Amino acid sequence: MTYDKVIKAAVTGFALAFTGAPTQAPAETLQVMRGAPSSALQVPMNRAVVVESDVPFTELSIANPGIADISSLSDRTIYVLGKEPGRTTLTILGADGRLITNVEVHVTPDIAEFKERLEQILPGEPIEVRTANDGIVLSGTVSSIARLDRALDLANRYAPDRVSNLMSVGGTQQVMLRVRFAEMQRSVSKSLSSSLALQGVGLGGDLGLAGGTNTLNNSGGLANTFNGNIPGNNSNNGAMLFGFNAGGVEVGLLLEALESRGVVRTLAEPNLTALSGQEARFLAGGEYPVPVSQTDGSVTVEYKPFGVELKFTPRVVDGDLINIELAAAVSSIDPTNGFNVNGFSIDAFRRRETSTTVEMRDGESFAIAGLLSDDFTDLNGQVPWLGDIPVLGALFRSAEYSRQQTELVIIITAHLVTPTRGEALALPTDRVRPPTERDLFLFGRVAASDAPSRGGAGEVARQDFSGSYGYVLD
């Protein structure tokens, strides 16, 4: 009785186990009917496919066991396992040694899992995945280069070095970069100096004395002083000459003062447009010849560019996010720092440049460089001992004060742009036409009055250029 209960419990357990087991998907099979397969056998790598024959076979052969492995499950069923991507041939022979069929076996990367991962990582991207020989082919249009790179990286995990990229990037892929160079230079200098001269007859002879911290301590300066002339070698902006007699002594006093202020403003705004991932260059200026001595004693000429230079490579990373690799410079010829060598006069260059990589969105700006230099000089000179005398010592002292400030800022702004029709664009010269002989000689007009009325040029012609905006036409 107990034995029967154990048997029934075991049968019940097996029944429940099979009933509760999940339903397996039907195996992939290839039917071989009347000596010919229904189609080529597609086998994913590391997966198996079953080949069923309608006639019994006695012998199997695979052309390249490295691509696929085979085993017989019965005299009508063959188990094919994909090992490496490629193509090979499965040969099936009957009992009498006759050929039943040759099955073309095509082992491809397992793209089913790849498609699932691609949909999880890049949802919503219409990327089509196909197999070609032993590789993967990706096609479709993605929204950004970053997403394209992610899809390629994932595909290389499943088919290393065997991925063909036929995808294209949608959206705007052209970037216009606006660079603004702004430089301000301020300088202030002040100086005060004095000189004293004495002349007369005393102690039984001629008396002559000149001294100070400036221009009266020489014979020419002394003569000019007593003749009432300010010295000709005076470079200061203000000079006052005093003279008086004290008995038989003539006294001359010269006070020289200088105060100067200066402001210099430099501004350059180059604009340049380039395709995402492509380098663009811009130069507005010229080239300066520089002699270069060679080893054989000859002299050749090399040209150095100067002016406003811009080189950048934009990359639209994702949507309106732009990665910019930038090198910008503003240079000019500086003769004051040049030198002469072997009969050649070579000027130096004054150059301000920057090189950086930044990321920004469409329409945003970055101050990529800023510099403030502040040079200060304070100099006080005097005649020894005499300059220390109270009140009168000021006649034997000189003071100089100088301060120079330079401020440089470089600001860049990036815009995603698309081309437009040529009629919609206007130039500053569209509003100005060469005058006819009648306008020039009879009416004295230097520009014709028949301005264009259509398109972008007409829009420019209708603008008012009398204010502080618009194009500079003179």
C-alpha positions as CSV (number, residue, x, y, z in Angstrom):
1,M,0.0,0.0,0.0
2,T,2.8,2.3,0.9
3,Y,4.6,1.4,-2.4
4,D,1.5,2.4,-4.5
5,K,1.3,5.7,-2.7
6,V,5.0,6.5,-3.4
7,I,4.5,5.6,-7.1
8,K,1.4,7.8,-7.4
9,A,3.1,10.7,-5.7
10,A,6.1,10.4,-8.1
11,V,3.8,10.4,-11.1
12,T,1.9,13.4,-9.8
13,G,5.2,15.3,-9.2
14,F,6.4,14.6,-12.7
15,A,3.1,15.7,-14.2
16,L,3.1,19.0,-12.2
17,A,6.8,19.6,-13.1
18,F,6.1,19.2,-16.9
19,T,2.8,21.2,-16.6
20,G,4.5,24.1,-14.7
21,A,7.5,24.3,-17.1
22,P,7.6,27.3,-19.4
23,T,6.7,26.8,-23.0
24,Q,9.9,26.6,-25.1
25,A,10.0,28.4,-28.5
26,P,10.0,26.0,-31.4
27,A,13.5,25.1,-32.7
28,E,14.7,26.6,-36.0
29,T,14.7,23.9,-38.6
30,L,15.4,23.4,-42.3
31,Q,13.3,20.9,-44.3
32,V,15.1,18.9,-47.0
33,M,12.4,17.6,-49.3
34,R,12.9,15.3,-52.3
35,G,16.7,15.8,-52.3
36,A,16.8,19.6,-52.2
37,P,16.7,22.1,-49.2
38,S,13.9,24.5,-48.9
39,S,16.4,27.4,-48.5
40,A,20.0,28.3,-47.5
41,L,20.7,27.5,-43.8
42,Q,21.1,30.6,-41.7
43,V,22.9,29.8,-38.5
44,P,23.6,32.5,-35.8
45,M,27.0,32.3,-34.3
46,N,27.0,30.2,-31.0
47,R,23.5,29.0,-31.8
48,A,22.1,25.8,-33.3
49,V,19.7,24.9,-36.1
50,V,18.1,21.5,-36.9
51,V,18.1,20.1,-40.4
52,E,15.4,17.5,-41.1
53,S,15.5,15.2,-44.2
54,D,12.5,13.4,-45.7
55,V,14.7,10.5,-46.6
56,P,17.1,8.7,-44.3
57,F,20.9,9.4,-44.6
58,T,24.0,7.4,-43.7
59,E,26.8,9.9,-44.0
60,L,27.4,13.6,-43.2
61,S,30.2,15.9,-44.1
62,I,30.9,19.6,-43.4
63,A,33.4,21.5,-45.7
64,N,34.9,23.7,-43.0
65,P,34.5,22.4,-39.4
66,G,35.9,25.7,-38.1
67,I,32.7,27.6,-39.3
68,A,30.1,25.0,-38.2
69,D,29.9,21.8,-36.3
70,I,27.4,19.0,-37.0
71,S,26.1,15.9,-35.3
72,S,23.3,13.5,-36.1
73,L,20.3,13.2,-33.8
74,S,18.7,10.4,-35.9
75,D,18.9,9.1,-39.5
76,R,16.7,12.0,-40.6
77,T,17.7,14.8,-38.2
78,I,21.0,16.9,-38.2
79,Y,22.2,19.3,-35.5
80,V,24.2,22.2,-36.9
81,L,26.1,24.6,-34.5
82,G,27.5,27.9,-35.7
83,K,31.1,28.5,-34.5
84,E,32.6,31.3,-36.6
85,P,31.1,33.8,-39.1
86,G,31.5,32.5,-42.7
87,R,30.0,30.2,-45.4
88,T,30.5,26.5,-45.8
89,T,28.7,23.5,-47.3
90,L,26.9,20.5,-45.5
91,T,26.9,17.4,-47.6
92,I,24.2,14.7,-47.0
93,L,24.7,11.1,-48.5
94,G,22.2,8.3,-48.6
95,A,22.5,4.5,-47.9
96,D,23.8,3.7,-51.4
97,G,26.4,6.5,-51.3
98,R,24.3,8.8,-53.5
99,L,24.2,12.5,-52.9
100,I,21.0,13.5,-51.2
101,T,21.7,17.3,-51.2
102,N,24.3,20.0,-50.5
103,V,23.1,22.5,-47.9
104,E,24.7,26.0,-47.9
105,V,25.4,26.9,-44.3
106,H,25.8,30.6,-43.6
107,V,27.0,31.4,-40.1
108,T,26.4,35.1,-39.2
109,P,26.9,37.1,-36.0
110,D,24.0,36.9,-33.6
111,I,22.2,40.2,-34.3
112,A,19.1,39.3,-32.4
113,E,20.7,40.2,-29.1
114,F,22.5,43.1,-30.7
115,K,19.2,44.6,-31.9
116,E,17.7,44.3,-28.4
117,R,20.7,46.0,-26.8
118,L,20.6,48.7,-29.5
119,E,17.0,49.5,-28.8
120,Q,17.7,49.7,-25.1
121,I,20.7,52.0,-25.4
122,L,19.4,54.2,-28.2
123,P,15.6,54.1,-28.1
124,G,13.8,55.8,-30.9
125,E,16.7,55.8,-33.3
126,P,15.7,54.3,-36.7
127,I,18.8,52.1,-37.2
128,E,18.5,49.1,-39.5
129,V,20.8,46.1,-38.8
130,R,21.8,43.6,-41.4
131,T,24.4,40.9,-41.8
132,A,26.9,40.9,-44.7
133,N,29.2,37.9,-45.1
134,D,30.8,37.8,-41.6
135,G,30.0,41.3,-40.5
136,I,27.3,43.7,-39.5
137,V,25.9,46.5,-41.7
138,L,24.2,49.5,-40.0
139,S,22.1,51.9,-42.0
140,G,19.5,54.6,-41.3
141,T,19.5,58.2,-40.0
142,V,20.6,59.0,-36.5
143,S,20.0,62.3,-34.7
144,S,23.7,63.1,-33.7
145,I,27.3,62.0,-34.2
146,A,27.4,60.9,-30.5
147,R,24.6,58.4,-31.0
148,L,26.3,57.2,-34.2
149,D,29.5,56.5,-32.4
150,R,27.6,54.6,-29.6
151,A,25.9,52.4,-32.2
152,L,29.3,51.6,-33.9
153,D,30.9,50.9,-30.5
154,L,28.2,48.4,-29.6
155,A,28.3,46.8,-33.0
156,N,32.1,46.2,-32.7
157,R,31.4,44.2,-29.5
158,Y,29.5,41.7,-31.6
159,A,31.6,41.8,-34.8
160,P,35.0,43.3,-34.1
161,D,36.5,45.1,-37.1
162,R,33.7,43.8,-39.3
163,V,31.2,46.7,-39.0
164,S,30.1,48.6,-42.1
165,N,28.7,52.0,-41.3
166,L,26.1,53.3,-43.8
167,M,24.3,55.5,-41.3
168,S,23.9,59.3,-41.9
169,V,23.5,62.1,-39.3
170,G,20.3,64.2,-39.5
171,G,19.8,67.7,-38.2
172,T,22.0,70.7,-38.7
173,Q,25.7,69.9,-39.0
174,Q,27.2,73.2,-40.0
175,V,28.5,75.6,-37.4
176,M,29.2,79.3,-37.6
177,L,31.8,80.6,-35.1
178,R,32.0,84.3,-34.2
179,V,35.1,85.4,-32.4
180,R,35.5,88.8,-30.8
181,F,38.9,90.2,-29.8
182,A,38.6,93.3,-27.6
183,E,41.8,95.0,-26.3
184,M,42.1,98.2,-24.3
185,Q,45.4,99.9,-23.5
186,R,45.7,102.8,-21.1
187,S,48.8,104.7,-20.2
188,V,49.5,107.6,-17.8
189,S,52.8,109.2,-17.1
190,K,53.9,112.3,-15.1
191,S,57.3,113.8,-14.5
192,L,58.6,117.0,-12.8
193,S,62.2,118.2,-12.9
194,S,64.1,121.5,-12.3
195,S,67.4,123.1,-13.1
196,L,69.3,126.1,-11.6
197,A,71.9,128.3,-13.2
198,L,74.1,131.2,-11.7
199,Q,76.2,133.7,-13.5
200,G,78.1,136.8,-12.4
201,V,81.3,138.5,-11.3
202,G,82.5,137.6,-7.9
203,L,85.6,136.8,-5.9
204,G,87.7,138.8,-8.5
205,G,86.6,136.6,-11.5
206,D,83.8,135.3,-13.5
207,L,81.3,133.1,-11.7
208,G,79.3,130.5,-13.6
209,L,77.3,127.6,-12.1
210,A,74.7,125.3,-13.6
211,G,73.1,122.3,-11.9
212,G,70.0,120.4,-11.4
213,T,68.3,117.2,-12.7
214,N,67.5,118.2,-16.3
215,T,68.8,120.3,-19.2
216,L,70.8,123.2,-17.7
217,N,73.8,121.3,-16.6
218,N,75.6,122.0,-19.9
219,S,77.0,125.0,-21.7
220,G,74.3,125.1,-24.3
221,G,71.6,125.0,-21.7
222,L,73.3,127.7,-19.6
223,A,73.5,130.0,-22.6
224,N,69.9,129.5,-23.5
225,T,68.8,130.1,-20.0
226,F,70.4,133.5,-19.6
227,N,69.3,134.5,-23.1
228,G,65.7,133.8,-22.1
229,N,65.3,130.8,-24.4
230,I,63.8,127.5,-23.3
231,P,66.3,124.7,-24.3
232,G,65.6,123.1,-27.6
233,N,66.1,119.6,-26.4
234,N,63.2,119.8,-24.1
235,S,60.8,116.9,-24.7
236,N,58.3,117.7,-22.0
237,N,54.9,119.2,-22.5
238,G,55.3,122.1,-20.0
239,A,58.3,124.3,-19.2
240,M,58.6,127.5,-17.3
241,L,61.7,129.7,-17.2
242,F,62.4,132.2,-14.4
243,G,65.3,134.7,-14.1
244,F,66.3,137.5,-11.8
245,N,69.3,139.6,-10.7
246,A,70.7,139.6,-7.2
247,G,73.4,142.3,-7.2
248,G,76.0,141.1,-9.6
249,V,74.6,137.6,-9.9
250,E,72.1,136.4,-12.5
251,V,69.9,133.6,-11.4
252,G,68.0,131.3,-13.9
253,L,65.5,128.7,-12.9
254,L,63.8,126.2,-15.3
255,L,60.9,124.0,-14.2
256,E,59.8,121.2,-16.6
257,A,56.7,119.1,-16.2
258,L,55.1,116.4,-18.2
259,E,51.7,114.7,-17.9
260,S,50.3,112.5,-20.7
261,R,47.4,110.1,-21.0
262,G,46.6,107.7,-23.8
263,V,44.0,105.1,-24.7
264,V,44.1,102.6,-27.5
265,R,41.2,100.4,-28.6
266,T,41.6,97.3,-30.8
267,L,38.7,95.2,-31.9
268,A,38.5,92.3,-34.4
269,E,35.4,90.1,-35.2
270,P,36.2,87.3,-37.6
271,N,33.3,85.0,-38.5
272,L,33.7,81.5,-40.1
273,T,31.4,78.6,-41.0
274,A,32.5,74.9,-41.2
275,L,31.0,71.5,-41.5
276,S,30.9,69.4,-38.3
277,G,34.2,67.5,-38.0
278,Q,36.0,69.6,-40.7
279,E,38.7,72.2,-40.1
280,A,38.2,75.8,-41.3
281,R,40.9,78.5,-41.5
282,F,40.6,82.3,-41.8
283,L,43.2,85.0,-42.3
284,A,42.6,88.7,-42.8
285,G,45.9,90.5,-43.0
286,G,49.1,89.7,-45.0
287,E,52.4,88.0,-45.1
288,Y,55.7,89.7,-44.0
289,P,59.0,88.6,-45.7
290,V,61.7,87.5,-43.3
291,P,65.2,86.7,-44.6
292,V,66.6,83.4,-43.5
293,S,70.3,82.4,-43.7
294,Q,71.1,79.0,-45.1
295,T,74.0,76.7,-44.4
296,D,75.7,77.4,-47.7
297,G,75.7,81.2,-47.0
298,S,72.8,82.1,-49.2
299,V,69.8,84.0,-47.9
300,T,66.2,82.9,-48.6
301,V,63.0,84.6,-47.8
302,E,60.2,83.1,-45.7
303,Y,56.8,84.7,-45.3
304,K,55.2,85.0,-41.9
305,P,51.4,85.7,-41.8
306,F,50.0,88.5,-39.7
307,G,46.6,90.0,-39.1
308,V,43.5,88.3,-37.7
309,E,43.9,84.5,-37.8
310,L,41.3,81.9,-36.9
311,K,41.4,78.1,-37.1
312,F,38.7,75.9,-35.6
313,T,37.2,72.4,-35.9
314,P,33.5,72.1,-34.8
315,R,31.8,68.9,-33.8
316,V,28.1,68.7,-33.3
317,V,28.0,66.2,-30.4
318,D,24.4,65.8,-29.6
319,G,21.4,67.9,-30.7
320,D,22.6,71.5,-30.3
321,L,25.7,70.7,-28.2
322,I,28.8,71.7,-30.1
323,N,32.4,70.8,-29.3
324,I,34.9,73.4,-30.7
325,E,38.6,73.0,-31.0
326,L,39.9,76.6,-31.6
327,A,43.1,78.5,-32.3
328,A,42.8,82.3,-32.7
329,A,45.3,85.1,-33.0
330,V,45.6,88.8,-33.7
331,S,49.1,90.0,-34.8
332,S,50.6,93.2,-36.2
333,I,54.0,94.4,-37.2
334,D,56.0,96.1,-34.5
335,P,58.9,98.1,-35.9
336,T,60.0,99.4,-32.5
337,N,61.2,95.9,-31.5
338,G,62.9,95.1,-34.8
339,F,66.7,94.9,-35.4
340,N,69.2,95.2,-38.3
341,V,71.5,92.4,-39.3
342,N,73.7,92.2,-42.4
343,G,72.0,95.1,-44.0
344,F,68.5,93.7,-43.4
345,S,66.0,95.5,-41.3
346,I,63.7,93.0,-39.7
347,D,60.6,94.1,-37.8
348,A,59.2,92.2,-34.9
349,F,55.5,91.1,-34.4
350,R,53.1,91.9,-31.7
351,R,50.8,88.9,-31.3
352,R,47.9,87.9,-29.0
353,E,46.7,84.3,-29.4
354,T,44.8,81.5,-27.7
355,S,44.2,77.8,-28.3
356,T,41.6,75.8,-26.5
357,T,38.8,73.3,-26.7
358,V,35.3,74.1,-25.3
359,E,31.7,72.8,-25.5
360,M,28.7,75.0,-25.7
361,R,25.2,75.0,-27.1
362,D,23.7,76.8,-30.0
363,G,23.8,80.6,-29.4
364,E,25.8,80.4,-26.2
365,S,29.1,82.4,-25.7
366,F,32.3,81.7,-23.9
367,A,35.0,84.1,-22.7
368,I,37.9,81.8,-23.5
369,A,40.8,84.2,-22.7
370,G,41.3,87.3,-20.6
371,L,44.4,89.1,-19.7
372,L,45.1,92.3,-17.6
373,S,48.6,93.5,-17.3
374,D,49.4,96.5,-15.0
375,D,52.9,97.9,-15.3
376,F,53.9,100.6,-12.7
377,T,57.1,102.6,-12.6
378,D,58.0,105.3,-10.0
379,L,61.4,106.9,-10.2
380,N,62.8,109.7,-7.9
381,G,66.2,111.2,-8.7
382,Q,68.1,114.0,-7.0
383,V,71.5,115.7,-6.7
384,P,73.3,114.2,-3.7
385,W,73.0,116.3,-0.5
386,L,71.5,119.3,-2.3
387,G,68.2,117.4,-2.9
388,D,67.8,116.9,0.9
389,I,67.7,120.6,1.6
390,P,64.2,121.6,2.8
391,V,62.2,123.6,0.2
392,L,65.2,124.6,-1.9
393,G,66.0,120.9,-2.4
394,A,63.0,120.6,-4.7
395,L,65.1,122.4,-7.3
396,F,67.6,119.6,-7.3
397,R,65.1,116.7,-7.5
398,S,63.2,115.0,-10.3
399,A,60.2,112.6,-10.1
400,E,58.8,110.4,-12.8
401,Y,55.6,108.3,-12.6
402,S,54.4,105.9,-15.3
403,R,51.6,103.4,-15.4
404,Q,50.4,101.2,-18.3
405,Q,47.4,98.9,-18.3
406,T,46.4,96.4,-21.0
407,E,43.2,94.4,-21.0
408,L,42.5,91.7,-23.5
409,V,39.3,89.6,-23.8
410,I,38.4,86.9,-26.4
411,I,34.8,85.8,-26.6
412,I,33.4,83.1,-28.9
413,T,29.8,82.4,-29.9
414,A,28.7,79.3,-31.9
415,H,25.6,79.0,-34.0
416,L,24.1,76.1,-35.9
417,V,23.4,77.3,-39.4
418,T,21.8,76.1,-42.6
419,P,22.3,77.4,-46.1
420,T,19.8,79.7,-47.8
421,R,19.1,81.0,-51.3
422,G,21.6,83.5,-52.6
423,E,18.9,86.1,-53.2
424,A,18.2,86.3,-49.5
425,L,21.8,87.4,-48.8
426,A,23.0,91.0,-49.0
427,L,26.4,92.7,-49.1
428,P,27.4,96.2,-47.9
429,T,28.2,97.0,-51.5
430,D,24.8,96.2,-52.8
431,R,23.5,99.6,-51.9
432,V,26.3,101.4,-53.7
433,R,26.4,101.5,-57.5
434,P,29.0,103.2,-59.7
435,P,27.7,106.6,-60.9
436,T,27.0,107.4,-64.5
437,E,28.9,110.2,-66.3
438,R,25.8,112.4,-66.0
439,D,25.5,111.8,-62.3
440,L,29.3,112.3,-61.7
441,F,30.0,115.4,-63.9
442,L,26.6,117.3,-63.9
443,F,25.4,116.5,-60.4
444,G,28.5,115.6,-58.5
445,R,27.2,112.3,-57.3
446,V,29.7,109.6,-56.4
447,A,27.1,106.8,-56.2
448,A,24.0,106.1,-58.3
449,S,20.6,106.6,-56.8
450,D,18.9,103.6,-58.4
451,A,19.3,101.2,-55.5
452,P,17.9,97.7,-55.9
453,S,14.4,97.1,-54.6
454,R,14.2,93.3,-54.4
455,G,15.7,90.5,-52.3
456,G,18.2,91.0,-49.6
457,A,19.9,93.9,-51.4
458,G,16.6,95.8,-51.5
459,E,16.2,95.3,-47.8
460,V,19.7,96.8,-47.2
461,A,18.9,99.7,-49.6
462,R,15.8,100.6,-47.5
463,Q,17.7,100.8,-44.3
464,D,18.8,104.1,-42.8
465,F,22.5,104.4,-42.5
466,S,22.6,107.8,-40.9
467,G,22.8,106.5,-37.3
468,S,25.5,104.7,-35.5
469,Y,24.7,101.3,-36.8
470,G,24.7,99.4,-40.1
471,Y,27.6,99.1,-42.5
472,V,30.5,101.6,-42.8
473,L,30.4,103.0,-46.3
474,D,33.0,105.7,-46.2
